Amino acid sequence: QVQLVESGGGLVQPGRSLRLSCAASERIFSIYTMGWYRQAPGKQRELVAIITTVGSTRYADSVKGRFTISRDNAKNTVYLQMNSLKPEDTAIYYCNAYRSPIDYWGKGTLVTVSS
């Protein structure tokens, strides 16, 4: 069973930056699409960003130009650099590893953007 462990969340003021990390328990990144999703209070989980095995990326419109997803296959780690954070970015952020039909999720890390 692959485990995904997120880190890097916390409380940050609007306009500041955070970098989330997601480490896998084994070498899966080279064959899995990796993604970050988030769930705000009272809302459904939504896609934030994904990065494919060849490095192609896709972002939610709400984070384009502010967030950057990257992966380091040698370290089994995927990152989410979040800049210019807004209060509406407040959510639990979940790491995901996907290769049909297998889907793995981390337990999430809380990001709170507030002054």
C-alpha positions in Angstrom: 0.0 0.0 0.0 1.5 3.3 -1.1 1.4 6.1 1.5 1.4 9.8 0.6 2.4 12.2 3.4 1.7 15.9 2.9 3.6 18.7 4.8 4.1 22.4 4.7 0.7 23.7 5.6 0.0 26.3 8.1 -1.3 29.8 8.8 -0.1 32.5 6.4 -1.1 36.1 5.8 -2.7 37.1 2.5 -0.2 37.8 -0.2 2.5 35.5 1.3 3.7 32.2 0.1 3.8 28.5 1.2 5.3 25.4 -0.3 3.6 22.1 0.2 5.4 18.8 -0.2 4.1 15.3 -0.7 6.3 12.3 -0.1 5.5 8.8 -1.2 6.4 5.7 0.7 7.8 4.1 -2.4 8.9 4.9 -5.9 5.8 5.6 -7.8 6.2 9.0 -9.2 7.8 7.9 -12.4 4.6 6.1 -13.5 1.8 8.1 -11.7 0.2 11.3 -12.5 0.5 13.4 -9.3 -1.9 16.0 -8.2 -3.0 18.4 -5.5 -6.6 18.8 -4.6 -8.3 21.0 -1.9 -11.4 21.0 0.1 -12.7 24.2 1.8 -15.2 24.1 4.6 -18.6 23.3 3.3 -17.4 22.7 -0.2 -16.5 19.8 -2.4 -13.0 18.6 -3.1 -11.6 20.3 -6.2 -8.6 19.9 -8.4 -5.8 22.5 -7.8 -3.0 21.2 -10.1 -1.8 18.0 -11.7 1.5 17.0 -13.2 1.8 14.0 -15.5 4.6 11.5 -15.8 6.2 13.6 -18.6 5.9 16.8 -16.8 2.8 18.3 -18.4 0.8 20.4 -15.9 -2.8 21.6 -15.6 -4.1 24.1 -13.1 -7.5 25.3 -11.8 -8.3 28.7 -13.2 -8.4 30.1 -9.7 -4.7 29.4 -9.1 -3.2 29.9 -12.5 -0.2 32.2 -12.4 0.0 31.9 -8.6 0.6 28.2 -7.9 3.3 25.9 -9.4 3.3 22.1 -9.2 6.6 20.2 -9.7 7.9 16.8 -9.1 11.2 15.2 -8.1 11.0 11.5 -9.1 14.4 10.8 -7.5 13.0 12.0 -4.1 9.5 10.5 -4.6 8.2 14.0 -3.9 5.8 16.4 -5.5 5.6 20.1 -4.5 3.0 22.8 -4.7 4.5 26.3 -4.6 1.7 28.7 -3.6 2.3 32.5 -4.1 0.1 35.5 -3.6 -2.2 33.5 -1.3 -5.7 34.7 -0.8 -8.2 34.0 2.0 -10.2 31.9 -0.5 -7.2 29.5 -0.8 -8.0 28.4 2.8 -8.6 24.6 2.7 -7.2 21.2 3.4 -4.8 20.3 0.6 -4.6 16.7 -0.4 -2.0 14.9 -2.4 -3.1 12.4 -5.1 -1.3 9.7 -7.1 -3.3 8.3 -10.0 -2.7 5.6 -12.6 -5.9 4.0 -13.8 -7.5 2.3 -12.1 -5.4 2.9 -9.0 -5.9 6.1 -6.9 -4.0 7.0 -3.8 -4.7 9.9 -1.4 -2.8 11.5 1.5 -4.5 12.6 4.7 -4.2 16.3 3.9 -2.5 19.4 5.3 -4.4 22.5 6.4 -3.6 25.8 4.8 -5.2 28.9 6.4 -4.8 32.3 4.8 -5.8 35.0 7.2 -4.6 38.3 8.5 
